[in-house]
Amino acid sequence: MGMLLGNSQKERDEIKNTLEKAYRVRNAVIHGNLNKLKKRMPYTKQLFTKTEDYLRSTLRKLVEE
């Protein structure tokens, strides 16, 4: 996703890092690790908003091509 959306290496790295964080939160939910989830709660809404934006942008690019 970073290669598709990022215009620079810095942007690609930011996208990758955001998606990795979202995946860690997802794992905490799926595997019931509430301690990890509680530590990340203040950032979860912002993280998922960014993740949704990346997904929408990716789908738009794929549909437009």
C-alpha positions in Angstrom: 0.0 0.0 0.0 2.9 2.3 0.8 4.4 1.8 -2.7 1.1 2.7 -4.3 0.2 5.7 -2.2 3.6 7.2 -1.0 5.3 9.8 -3.2 8.5 9.6 -1.2 10.3 7.1 0.9 9.3 9.0 4.0 5.6 8.8 3.1 5.9 5.1 2.3 7.6 4.5 5.6 4.8 6.4 7.4 2.1 4.3 5.7 4.0 1.1 6.5 4.4 2.1 10.2 0.7 3.1 10.5 -0.5 -0.2 9.1 1.9 -2.2 11.3 0.5 -0.4 14.4 -3.1 -1.1 13.2 -2.2 -4.7 12.8 -0.8 -4.9 16.3 -4.1 -3.4 17.7 -6.0 -5.9 15.6 -4.0 -8.8 17.0 -4.6 -7.5 20.5 -8.4 -7.5 19.9 -8.4 -10.9 18.2 -6.2 -12.6 20.7 -7.8 -11.0 23.7 -4.7 -9.2 25.0 -6.5 -6.4 26.9 -3.4 -5.0 28.5 -1.8 -4.2 25.1 -5.1 -2.9 23.9 -5.6 -0.6 26.9 -2.1 0.9 26.3 -3.0 1.8 22.7 -6.6 3.0 23.2 -5.8 6.8 23.1 -4.3 6.3 19.6 -6.8 3.7 18.3 -9.4 6.1 16.8 -6.7 8.2 15.0 -4.9 5.1 13.9 -8.1 3.5 12.4 -9.1 6.8 10.7 -5.7 6.9 9.0 -6.0 3.2 8.0 -9.4 3.8 6.5 -8.1 6.8 4.6 -5.3 4.6 3.2 -7.7 1.9 2.2 -10.1 4.3 0.5 -7.2 5.9 -1.4 -5.8 2.6 -2.5 -9.2 1.4 -3.8 -9.7 4.7 -5.7 -6.3 4.3 -7.4 -7.0 0.7 -8.3 -10.4 1.5 -9.7 -9.2 4.5 -11.7 -6.3 2.6 -13.4 
